[in-house]
Amino acid sequence: MKAMIFAAGLGTRLRPLTDKMPKALVPLAGKPLLLWQIEQLKAAGVTDITVNVHHFPDMIISYLRSNDNFGCRISISDEREELLETGGGLKKAFADMQEQEAVLACNADILSNIDLQGLIKAYEETGLSQLVVSDRQTQRYLCFDADNTLCGWVNTKTGEQKGQDGRRLAFSGMQILNKAVMQRLQETDDRIFSLTNFYLQTAADRKSQEELKAYIPSNYRMMDVGKAEHLQEAEDFAALLTKDYTRICRA
């Protein structure tokens, strides 16, 4: 299985730190956010990784090269000319694949205690794409039907809704997409687009091999490290993960 780490964002909510460095290199508990993702993927046996870059791209490239890619096979998808959002970024990163494979994609700035091997097992048992979601409170939710298949999206603050309503779960920014969905991604005409909009269009077509399933990790804890005011809380969470990962997974 291949992996993608979204590391191209501008990190505007983390200013002034991101005035001098990319968001992916902001340190937590002594190591950059990017390394947290790489180590988690590597521990699950996923070592073929693509990282997309845009903001201070050479700093990320230099960091990876100076550390011998941390023992992984890491390639760079360069978006320095134009930021493509998550959907466009994933499409570009794997455009040259001669045969589509499943891809595990995650955001560089999401820290969590997820058991990636459990996620991978859920994908392997079904062959269907898995969206990592949880019951946490937010304003925007993905909606799933009785079979845990994606059917819509809702913004509870604005009242906007797309597709059908259903069980409302918060998206974590992590997913495994199967070959059928990756192929559909390559066939879309858009260049710059979000994965959420792509998912909703895919869900509307209701093709069985392109179904997007909810994966709800047990005892899941996560943090979006996207805001400067949350950095101390994120630092404490990262320190706890470092100290006792097994315990926090079971908390």
N, C-alpha and C positions, 0 to 999 in steps of 0.2 A: 504493500500500500504506500502511496505517496502522500506527502503532507504539504500544506501551504500555511505560512504564517503571514497574516496581513500586518505589515510594518510600514506602510507608505503614508499613513495619515499625518496631518500637520500638527496634531497635538495642541491645538489652540487653547484648550481648557487647562493645559498643564504649563502655560506660560507663568513666569519667565523662564522656567527650566528649558522649554523647547525653543527658546530664542537662540540657544547655543548648541542644542543637540536634538537628535530625533527622539520621538516618544519611546521608541523601542529600546533605547539605551538608557532611559531613566532608571537609576538603580533602586532596588528594594532589597533590604536585608543583605546588602553587600554584592548583589549581582544584578545586571540589567534585566528588564522585563523580557527581552528577547531570549535571554539564556534560560529563564524560567520555562518558557515554552519549549525550547530545544531539549532541555533535560527531561521534561515530561514526555515528550514524544520519543526520545531515545530510550527511556525506561520502559516504554511500551513496545519497543522493537521497531519503531518507525524512524528510519535514518535517512530516507531519501526526501529531502525537504527543499521547498522553494520559498524564498523570502522576497516579497516585493518591496521596492524602495522608491521614495520620491523626495521627502524632506531630509536634508543632509545625507544623501544616499552614500557618499563616499565614506562617511564615518561608519556606517553599518558594514559596508563591504570590507573596510580595513579591519574592523573589529573581528569579523568572522575569519578573515584570512590570517590575521596575526595569532589566532587561536586554533589554526588548522581545522576550522569548521567543527571543532569539538568532536572530532571523530565521526562526523556524519558526511554524507554527500549533499552539500548545500549549493543550490544554484540561485542566481539572482534574476528576478524579473524587474527590469528597469523601467520605472514610470516617471523618471525625472522630467520628461517633456510634458507629461499630461497625467494628472491623477484620474484614475479610471473607476473609482469606487470599488466596492467589494465584488460585484458581479463582473464588471469589466476587467478588474484586476485578475480574478480567477480565470476568466476566459483567455486573457493574454498569456498568463503564466503557463497554461497547458495547451496552447494553440498548436504547438509543434509535435505533440504526442502522436505517433503513428497509430497507436492502438490505445484507446481510452482505458484508463484504470480508475478504480475507486480513489477518491482523494479525501483526506481528513484535513479540514481547514479550520483555523482558529485565529482569533485576534491577539495581537501581541500584548495588549493592555488588559486582558482578563486573567485574573489570578484565581485559581480554584483548586479544590481537593479532588477533582474528578478522577476516577479510576478509568484511564483510557483503555486498558485491556478489556474492561467490561463493555465499553462502548463499541470497541472493535468486534467483540464477540457477538453483540446484538446485531451488528451489520452482517457478519458472516453467517449467522443463523437464518437470516431472512433474505439477504441479498438486496434489501431495500434501503434507501437513503435514510439517515437518522439525523434529526435536529435535536440538539441538546437543549432542553427547556426545564423550567422549574416553576414552583408555585409562588415565587417571590413577588412582592408588590412592585408595580411599575405603572406607566401610563399607556404603553403600547404592548399589545399582546398578539401572539399567534393563536389562532383558533383551531381546535382539532375535533373531529367527529368521534362517534362512539368507538370506532376502530383505531383511534389514535392517529388518524390520517389528517394532514393539514387541509383545512377547508376555508380559512379566511384570516382576517387581521382586523384589529379594532384599536382605536385610540380613545381611551376613556375620557381624556381631557377635552378633546374637541368633538367627540361623538362620531368621528369619521369611521366608516367601516368598509371593508373590501371583502368580497366573497361572502361566505356564510359565517354566522356566529357558531360558537360551540364552546368546548372547554377552553378557557383562556389560560395560557401559559406564557411565561416570559422567556424569550430567546436569550441564549447565553453567548452567541457569537461563535459557537463551535458546531461543526457538523461533519458527517461523512456522506459524500455524494457518490452514488453508484455509477456504473458505466453509462447507463441509459440517460441519467440526468446530466452527466458531464458531456455526453454527445449532444444533448439538447442545448446545453449552454453554448457550445461551439457553433451551433446552427442559428442562434439568435442574431438578428441584424444589428442590434444595438452595440455600441462600443463602450459607452459610459452608463452604467446602471447598477442599482443595488441588488444584492442577492434576494432581499425580501420581495421586491417586485417580481423578480424572476420566479421565485417560489410560488407566488400567488397565481401567476399565469400558468405555471406548470400544474398546480393543484386544480385549476379550473378545467383543464383538459381531461383529467381523470384517467390517464393511461396507467395501467396497473404497474408496469415496471418503473414508472416515474413517480410513484407515490412517495410522499415525504412523511415519515413517521416521527412521532414524538418519542424522544428518549429521555426519560426522567431518572437521573441518577439517584441512588439512595444516599441519604445523609449528605446531600450536596450543599457545599458552601462555596461562594464565589465573591469576588470583588471586581468591579469595574474601576480600574486605576486611571480613569480618564480626567479626573478633576484634581487641581492642586490642593483644594481644601480637604480631600480624602487621603492625601499621601501618608499622613501619620497613622491613620487607621489601616491603610494598606501595608505600611511598614510593620505594624504589629501583627497583622494577619500573615504576612510573609515570614516573619520571625517564628510564628507558631508552626507554620508548615515546615520550616527548616528544622525546628526542634523535634517535632513528633508528628510526622505526616500520617502515620497509621492511626494515631489517636484522633486526629482531627477528621479523618475520613469516617470514623465511627461515632463521632460526637452527635 
